[in-house]
C-alpha cells in the first residue's frame, strides 16, 4: 500500500457492506444539516447556535470519514464532542439568559492562556502586542464577576451547571450515563480505551478495523440529531418533520 495515501479504500467495500444502508441514511441526514447551515439567521442566540451547530455538522463529516476507514475508536472521540455541543445547544435554548456568559467566557480563557505564556521563556514565546493585552485585560475585568466560584476563584466553566446537570435538564441523562463515559475513555486513553481498541484480540488493532465502527456512527448520529433539533427550534427553521423522518430512516436502517 502507498504509505503516502490517506485512508483505506480497500477496507470499505466488504468490511462496510452490512453498514451501507445506514451509511446511506446518514449521508442523506448530513445533507439536511448542510442545507440548514445555509439558511440566514438573526439574533444573538440563533447566530451562536448556528456556529455551534456548524461545528457539529463538521464533526459528523469527520465521523463518517473515520468510520468509513475503519477508525471507530477515533470516531468515538469526535462523537463525544458532538454530544457535548448538542447538550450545550439545548441548555442555551432553555436558558437564553446565559448566552452572554457563554460568549464572554472567552476572556477568561484568554486571560489564563496569557498568564501561562508569561511563565515561559520570552525568547521562546514572543509577547503579545500591548494593544491585545490591554483589550484582554479590559474585557476580563468587565466579565470576571460573573464567573466567580463559591471559594472566590474563577470557575472553570462558563456555566455553574456541569455537563451532567445540563444533560439531565435537557433529558439527555441516559446518553450521558450510558455512552458518554465510553467516549470519555477513548478521549483520555484509559484502560477501557485500550481494551476497546483491541477489538477482542490481545493487542490494540491497527487501523483499519471494524472495532467500534457501528457504535461510533450511532453515537455521532444521535448527537447530530440532538444538535439539529435544537438549532431548528432556536432558529425557527421549521424543519422538524424532515429531521424526525431522517432520524427514523437512520434508526430503521441500523442493523439490529
VOPAGU-2260 file (C-alpha; in pm, 1 decimal, decimal comma):
REM VOPAGU-2260
SITE   aa  ch    i         X         Y         Z
SITE  UNK   A    0       0,0       0,0       0,0
SITE  UNK   A    1     117,2     351,6     -76,0
SITE  UNK   A    2     225,3     487,7     262,9
SITE  UNK   A    3     156,1     843,4     147,4
SITE  UNK   A    4    -207,8     766,7      74,3
SITE  UNK   A    5    -478,3     890,6     311,6
SITE  UNK   A    6    -748,6     649,9     414,5
SITE  UNK   A    7    -808,0     281,4     344,2
SITE  UNK   A    8   -1029,6     247,5      35,1
SITE  UNK   A    9    -963,7    -126,6      25,0
SITE  UNK   A   10   -1135,1    -158,4     365,9
SITE  UNK   A   11   -1467,0     -14,3     261,1
SITE  UNK   A   12   -1638,4    -244,2       8,8
SITE  UNK   A   13   -1650,5    -569,3     205,7
SITE  UNK   A   14   -1598,4    -453,2     564,5
SITE  UNK   A   15   -1874,1    -190,3     548,6
SITE  UNK   A   16   -2110,6    -383,5     323,1
SITE  UNK   A   17   -2357,2    -456,1     602,6
SITE  UNK   A   18   -2348,8     -91,1     709,4
SITE  UNK   A   19   -2415,3      55,6     367,6
SITE  UNK   A   20   -2791,6     113,4     424,3
SITE  UNK   A   21   -2725,6     305,4     748,7
SITE  UNK   A   22   -2434,8     491,8     590,4
SITE  UNK   A   23   -2660,9     597,8     305,4
SITE  UNK   A   24   -2923,6     717,0     553,9
SITE  UNK   A   25   -2653,9     908,0     743,1
SITE  UNK   A   26   -2533,9    1078,9     426,6
SITE  UNK   A   27   -2888,8    1191,2     347,1
SITE  UNK   A   28   -2929,7    1315,2     703,7
SITE  UNK   A   29   -2599,9    1500,1     677,6
SITE  UNK   A   30   -2717,5    1677,9     364,3
SITE  UNK   A   31   -3010,3    1821,0     560,5
SITE  UNK   A   32   -2761,1    1959,1     811,0
SITE  UNK   A   33   -2556,4    2115,8     532,7
SITE  UNK   A   34   -2867,6    2278,1     390,0
SITE  UNK   A   35   -2971,5    2412,5     729,5
SITE  UNK   A   36   -2637,3    2587,1     764,7
SITE  UNK   A   37   -2715,1    2792,6     453,2
SITE  UNK   A   38   -3031,8    2946,8     599,3
SITE  UNK   A   39   -2987,8    3307,6     717,5
SITE  UNK   A   40   -3049,1    3371,3    1087,3
SITE  UNK   A   41   -3060,2    3683,1    1301,7
SITE  UNK   A   42   -3023,9    3740,0    1674,6
SITE  UNK   A   43   -2753,1    3656,4    1924,0
SITE  UNK   A   44   -2874,6    3311,4    2025,2
SITE  UNK   A   45   -2966,5    3193,0    1672,2
SITE  UNK   A   46   -2631,2    3311,7    1540,4
SITE  UNK   A   47   -2439,0    3144,3    1823,4
SITE  UNK   A   48   -2645,4    2827,9    1777,6
SITE  UNK   A   49   -2563,5    2826,9    1406,7
SITE  UNK   A   50   -2192,4    2843,0    1482,4
SITE  UNK   A   51   -2211,2    2561,7    1738,1
SITE  UNK   A   52   -2422,8    2352,2    1504,2
SITE  UNK   A   53   -2181,4    2410,8    1217,9
SITE  UNK   A   54   -1907,2    2261,3    1434,0
SITE  UNK   A   55   -2129,2    1955,8    1490,3
SITE  UNK   A   56   -2200,3    1924,2    1117,6
SITE  UNK   A   57   -1825,6    1942,0    1052,6
SITE  UNK   A   58   -1768,6    1670,1    1311,6
SITE  UNK   A   59   -2035,3    1448,8    1156,0
SITE  UNK   A   60   -1841,4    1469,8     830,3
SITE  UNK   A   61   -1529,1    1365,6    1023,6
SITE  UNK   A   62   -1704,8    1072,0    1192,4
SITE  UNK   A   63   -1822,8     944,8     853,9
SITE  UNK   A   64   -1469,1     965,4     716,4
SITE  UNK   A   65   -1325,0     789,1    1019,2
SITE  UNK   A   66   -1567,7     500,4    1037,4
SITE  UNK   A   67   -1554,7     455,9     659,0
SITE  UNK   A   68   -1182,8     397,2     702,1
SITE  UNK   A   69   -1207,2     162,4     997,7
SITE  UNK   A   70   -1121,5     414,9    1269,4
SITE  UNK   A   71   -1407,0     350,1    1511,0
SITE  UNK   A   72   -1227,1     447,0    1832,1
SITE  UNK   A   73   -1125,2     780,9    1684,5
SITE  UNK   A   74   -1480,1     828,9    1557,7
SITE  UNK   A   75   -1599,0     788,4    1916,1
SITE  UNK   A   76   -1356,9    1057,0    2029,8
SITE  UNK   A   77   -1511,8    1301,4    1783,8
SITE  UNK   A   78   -1868,1    1189,1    1859,1
SITE  UNK   A   79   -1811,8    1263,6    2228,3
SITE  UNK   A   80   -1750,8    1630,7    2149,3
SITE  UNK   A   81   -2063,9    1635,1    1933,0
SITE  UNK   A   82   -2270,3    1518,0    2229,2
SITE  UNK   A   83   -2126,0    1792,6    2448,5
SITE  UNK   A   84   -2212,3    2055,2    2187,1
SITE  UNK   A   85   -2565,4    1919,6    2147,0
SITE  UNK   A   86   -2626,5    1935,2    2523,4
SITE  UNK   A   87   -2497,6    2294,0    2533,9
SITE  UNK   A   88   -2730,5    2391,8    2249,0
SITE  UNK   A   89   -3036,3    2252,8    2425,6
SITE  UNK   A   90   -2929,2    2408,4    2754,3
SITE  UNK   A   91   -2883,5    2752,9    2598,0
SITE  UNK   A   92   -3224,9    2718,0    2438,7
SITE  UNK   A   93   -3368,1    2666,0    2787,5
SITE  UNK   A   94   -3151,0    2940,5    2938,9
SITE  UNK   A   95   -3113,4    3225,5    2687,1
SITE  UNK   A   96   -3007,4    3449,1    2975,0
SITE  UNK   A   97   -2676,2    3257,2    2978,0
SITE  UNK   A   98   -2586,7    3322,8    2613,8
SITE  UNK   A   99   -2376,2    3626,1    2701,0
SITE  UNK   A  100   -2194,6    3426,1    2967,9
SITE  UNK   A  101   -2111,0    3161,6    2709,2
SITE  UNK   A  102   -1970,7    3429,3    2478,5
SITE  UNK   A  103   -1787,8    3633,5    2743,4
SITE  UNK   A  104   -1610,3    3334,3    2895,3
SITE  UNK   A  105   -1374,7    3379,1    2602,0
SITE  UNK   A  106   -1194,3    3648,0    2803,0
SITE  UNK   A  107   -1137,4    3413,9    3097,0
SITE  UNK   A  108    -984,1    3159,6    2860,5
SITE  UNK   A  109    -762,6    3422,7    2700,2
SITE  UNK   A  110    -656,8    3563,3    3035,5
SITE  UNK   A  111    -549,4    3221,0    3158,6
SITE  UNK   A  112    -363,7    3146,9    2838,8
SITE  UNK   A  113    -184,5    3479,7    2860,7
SITE  UNK   A  114     -81,8    3411,5    3220,2
SITE  UNK   A  115      57,1    3074,9    3113,4
SITE  UNK   A  116     254,2    3238,2    2832,6
SITE  UNK   A  117     414,3    3469,1    3086,6
SITE  UNK   A  118     565,1    3167,2    3264,1
SITE  UNK   A  119     753,9    3065,5    2950,2
SITE  UNK   A  120    1094,5    3198,3    2840,7
SITE  UNK   A  121    1033,3    3521,3    2645,1
SITE  UNK   A  122    1283,4    3413,7    2381,8
SITE  UNK   A  123    1070,2    3105,5    2315,8
SITE  UNK   A  124     727,1    3271,1    2321,4
SITE  UNK   A  125     711,4    3624,7    2182,6
SITE  UNK   A  126     497,2    3860,9    2392,1
SITE  UNK   A  127     154,4    3962,7    2272,3
SITE  UNK   A  128     112,4    4308,0    2125,2
SITE  UNK   A  129      40,6    4562,3    2403,3
SITE  UNK   A  130    -293,0    4655,5    2249,2
SITE  UNK   A  131    -400,8    4289,9    2251,6
SITE  UNK   A  132    -305,0    4255,3    2616,7
SITE  UNK   A  133    -489,2    4577,5    2701,7
SITE  UNK   A  134    -801,9    4457,4    2522,7
SITE  UNK   A  135    -788,2    4122,5    2700,8
SITE  UNK   A  136    -734,4    4278,5    3044,9
SITE  UNK   A  137   -1014,4    4530,6    2994,7
SITE  UNK   A  138   -1262,9    4265,8    2891,3
SITE  UNK   A  139   -1151,6    4023,1    3160,4
SITE  UNK   A  140   -1212,7    4283,5    3429,0
SITE  UNK   A  141   -1550,9    4355,3    3272,3
SITE  UNK   A  142   -1674,0    3995,3    3280,8
SITE  UNK   A  143   -1490,7    3818,6    3565,9
SITE  UNK   A  144   -1752,4    3900,0    3828,6
SITE  UNK   A  145   -1998,5    3671,8    3652,0
SITE  UNK   A  146   -1769,6    3372,0    3678,9
SITE  UNK   A  147   -1672,6    3375,0    4044,0
SITE  UNK   A  148   -1688,2    3038,8    4217,6
SITE  UNK   A  149   -1804,6    2969,2    4569,9
SITE  UNK   A  150   -1447,7    2986,5    4704,0
SITE  UNK   A  151   -1372,8    3318,3    4542,4
SITE  UNK   A  152   -1180,3    3196,6    4239,7
SITE  UNK   A  153   -1285,7    3198,5    3876,7
SITE  UNK   A  154   -1492,2    2899,7    3767,5
SITE  UNK   A  155   -1352,4    2652,8    3516,8
SITE  UNK   A  156   -1663,1    2679,1    3302,7
SITE  UNK   A  157   -1894,1    2941,0    3160,3
SITE  UNK   A  158   -2184,2    2771,9    3340,5
SITE  UNK   A  159   -2244,7    2687,3    3704,9
SITE  UNK   A  160   -2406,0    2360,8    3597,1
SITE  UNK   A  161   -2172,0    2082,2    3491,2
SITE  UNK   A  162   -2232,9    1875,2    3178,2
SITE  UNK   A  163   -2414,0    1601,0    3368,2
SITE  UNK   A  164   -2652,0    1852,3    3523,2
SITE  UNK   A  165   -2711,1    2013,3    3186,3
SITE  UNK   A  166   -2770,2    1674,0    3025,2
SITE  UNK   A  167   -3020,4    1582,6    3295,9
SITE  UNK   A  168   -3213,4    1904,7    3245,9
SITE  UNK   A  169   -3234,8    1861,6    2868,4
SITE  UNK   A  170   -3339,2    1496,9    2904,0
SITE  UNK   A  171   -3014,2    1350,0    2773,3
SITE  UNK   A  172   -2902,7    1192,8    3102,4
SITE  UNK   A  173   -2939,7     837,1    2972,1
SITE  UNK   A  174   -2691,2     904,8    2694,3
SITE  UNK   A  175   -2462,1    1090,3    2935,0
SITE  UNK   A  176   -2458,7     794,7    3173,0
SITE  UNK   A  177   -2452,3     531,5    2901,0
SITE  UNK   A  178   -2232,3     615,1    2604,3
SITE  UNK   A  179   -2061,4     937,9    2714,0
SITE  UNK   A  180   -1827,9     769,9    2969,8
SITE  UNK   A  181   -1718,8     528,5    2697,2
SITE  UNK   A  182   -1635,9     819,2    2466,6
SITE  UNK   A  183   -1451,6     988,5    2752,2
SITE  UNK   A  184   -1238,3     678,1    2798,3
SITE  UNK   A  185   -1149,5     691,6    2430,3
SITE  UNK   A  186   -1050,5    1058,7    2464,1
SITE  UNK   A  187    -839,0    1011,2    2777,8
SITE  UNK   A  188    -694,0     674,0    2675,7
SITE  UNK   A  189    -758,3     488,7    2998,6
SITE  UNK   A  190    -758,5     110,3    3022,4
SITE  UNK   A  191   -1109,8      85,6    2874,6
SITE  UNK   A  192    -985,1     263,5    2562,8
SITE  UNK   A  193    -702,6      13,2    2530,3
SITE  UNK   A  194    -938,2    -282,9    2571,3
SITE  UNK   A  195   -1189,1    -134,0    2325,9
SITE  UNK   A  196    -916,0     -75,2    2070,7
SITE  UNK   A  197    -815,4    -439,3    2093,8
SITE  UNK   A  198   -1148,4    -543,3    1945,8
SITE  UNK   A  199   -1142,0    -886,0    2106,1
SITE  UNK   A  200    -774,6    -957,1    2039,4
SITE  UNK   A  201    -479,8    -936,2    2278,1
SITE  UNK   A  202    -339,2    -615,8    2130,1
SITE  UNK   A  203    -477,9    -286,4    2008,5
SITE  UNK   A  204    -568,1    -343,7    1645,8
SITE  UNK   A  205    -406,1    -124,4    1381,3
SITE  UNK   A  206    -649,2      55,2    1158,6
SITE  UNK   A  207    -845,3     -21,0     954,9
SITE  UNK   A  208   -1054,1    -223,3    1197,8
SITE  UNK   A  209   -1423,5    -291,9    1241,6
SITE  UNK   A  210   -1395,6    -239,9    1618,9
SITE  UNK   A  211   -1645,3      21,5    1745,1
SITE  UNK   A  212   -1734,5     140,3    1393,7
SITE  UNK   A  213   -2108,4      92,6    1444,2
SITE  UNK   A  214   -2102,7     242,2    1793,8
SITE  UNK   A  215   -1914,8     549,1    1672,1
SITE  UNK   A  216   -2164,8     602,6    1392,2
SITE  UNK   A  217   -2463,7     563,9    1623,7
SITE  UNK   A  218   -2317,0     799,1    1884,4
SITE  UNK   A  219   -2232,5    1056,7    1620,2
SITE  UNK   A  220   -2572,7    1049,3    1453,3
SITE  UNK   A  221   -2766,9    1066,8    1780,5
SITE  UNK   A  222   -2561,4    1368,9    1883,5
SITE  UNK   A  223   -2601,6    1517,5    1536,0
SITE  UNK   A  224   -2978,3    1470,4    1561,3
SITE  UNK   A  225   -2986,8    1640,0    1902,3
SITE  UNK   A  226   -2792,1    1938,0    1770,3
SITE  UNK   A  227   -3001,4    1983,9    1456,3
SITE  UNK   A  228   -3324,9    1957,6    1654,1
SITE  UNK   A  229   -3209,8    2227,4    1896,0
SITE  UNK   A  230   -3087,6    2453,8    1618,1
SITE  UNK   A  231   -3408,0    2412,6    1419,6
SITE  UNK   A  232   -3608,4    2523,3    1722,7
SITE  UNK   A  233   -3377,6    2812,9    1814,7
SITE  UNK   A  234   -3355,0    2947,5    1459,6
SITE  UNK   A  235   -3719,4    2877,9    1373,3
SITE  UNK   A  236   -3631,7    2696,4    1050,4
SITE  UNK   A  237   -3942,4    2476,9    1052,2
SITE  UNK   A  238   -3767,0    2156,0     952,8
SITE  UNK   A  239   -3875,4    1946,3    1248,4
SITE  UNK   A  240   -4079,2    1694,0    1048,4
SITE  UNK   A  241   -3796,6    1647,0     799,0
SITE  UNK   A  242   -3544,9    1593,0    1077,3
SITE  UNK   A  243   -3772,0    1346,1    1252,0
SITE  UNK   A  244   -3818,1    1149,9     930,2
SITE  UNK   A  245   -3443,8    1144,6     862,1
SITE  UNK   A  246   -3368,8    1014,1    1210,5
SITE  UNK   A  247   -3638,3     748,0    1174,4
SITE  UNK   A  248   -3479,4     639,6     845,8
SITE  UNK   A  249   -3143,8     610,0    1019,4
SITE  UNK   A  250   -3288,6     402,3    1303,4
SITE  UNK   A  251   -3472,9     173,0    1065,5
SITE  UNK   A  252   -3157,0     118,0     860,1
SITE  UNK   A  253   -2938,2      45,8    1165,5
SITE  UNK   A  254   -2851,0    -325,4    1194,4
SITE  UNK   A  255   -3033,2    -494,0    1481,0
